[in-house]
């Protein structure tokens, strides 16, 4: 019986439910769910980075954005000719850094490889000098400002504040047809499953244990002979690649990407999903992304003015009073139940971080 | 030649705004290891206090005294924003000591609430504040036209800096602040109430944010999100300057201000930002913990 309640079973069950959703939900709602699932992939990347390695990046918006822009550029070039905004700015020939995105495979590879490479370089120059903790966080935030102003100012190449939109087809299929959207949804679910599996393997490997060690005591880990900066660079780069993948899947379902979707405030909100769901877990970020975005969609339609008050309050309350998020609450309840059953000391189970891995 | 001199002046005036913003941040971060993202919103509230003072003066005070509104707004903004800061410290921040990354997120949330509060009261569009007449016009010196408003800003920053210096290095209370900054446990053992020091110092840092908000009204119209434009730059000042010495903050602010202005002058506004970011990363290769860091033997 207890096997039924195990986390593994629940995860598989959740995955199956997500797979059958296209037969249940109306196309509009399915599209919404697909969007949230793309966010969930992003949250997984942040969850590994922050929850396991203790590195807080407030700059994941730009990696997400790069993936989204790469896909958007491919989709725009599919419709043929040069994009409208280039024409308006008097550019008649496609610049080379646009032209390479006309090949779908190149676009997909670059959408993941460029964020990874960029994060790798930035990570190398910061972690190498032991710039970690808040200093690193502040640098990532500055990076967001730099990149978004750059995109806005180079509007003849990037579409400026309006971003890139107006896609018709992907691989020759119409983006508006229900079947294509279902296919994209399933792709998103499968990638979510894959990323989850990779993250699960990662955090439960030897590598993952070192990450946790770095989070809990960076200097001690270093004194034990580990080169911590290598681990930090790798996990940061991995997480950026996941963000790029999420961005690609996101733009396919939303049909637009603008600089304001990857700016400072969205980048912090991405971290909030992880905080709400529960850091130091992998289910947490997924649940957090789904619940927060679901609530946000509903709330901002019903009470647009109160939304910012609400999200601000949630921010404060979650971070101050429930640092382990929803998963932390569940863990506490479980521990209490177990304590009732076996009379075990339940304080043991409610430490700030417990390293039960799913 | 004169254009270079003008750029240096612009850089210094930008640097002085950054310094005013970063001063409060540097103190709270140095003292409590708390990253206060709501600092930007405290600046915004300071700006709105100035706006409110102007509205009150227009309505209730005879016109010939109108210019005084700005002079009066500076201490009023300091006090009101310091009060809000104290409240913030009491409700949110004191729970977050020793969790710097969490403090960043929680104060961001608190900032969102403040932003929405101001938006509900004053409306989302920007509001303009009229500069007092004695700050309009400019001073001509060696063929350069230096606007009075900018000169006033630089002067105000020097006054604030002087006040902070005297407070930290020449008063009993300031000595307590420095003691807690250097070694919290030891200071507590010596009978210093670190709670009281934290609360007062945080309030003071917030007060400086209020004054910074006041001066921003001289630069342009103000809106509920004005703080965001300055907060990240101010954090960069803290990163470059290091914590533990005011000198670092001063040099960091002026350095970023001047380089930023020159880069923008040579290229354009957005490329300037890219270059300054690259410069900061390069600088950190040489000095990873900033210009002036507190020397300590403790790790973790």
Interface residues (C-beta under 8 A of the other chain):
Chain A: X56 X58 X122 X125 X126 X129 X130 X131 X133 X134 X135 X137 X138 X139 X141 X142 X143 X145 X146 X149 X150 X152 X153 X154 X217 X218 X219 X220 X264 X268 X271 X272 X275 X305 X308 X309 X311 X312 X313 X314 X315 X316 X319 X320 X321 X323
Chain B: X29 X33 X35 X92 X95 X96 X99 X100 X101 X102 X104 X105 X106 X108 X109 X110 X111 X112 X113 X115 X116 X117 X119 X120 X228 X232 X235 X236 X238 X239 X268 X269 X270 X271 X273 X274 X277 X280 X281 X284 X285 X288 X299 X300
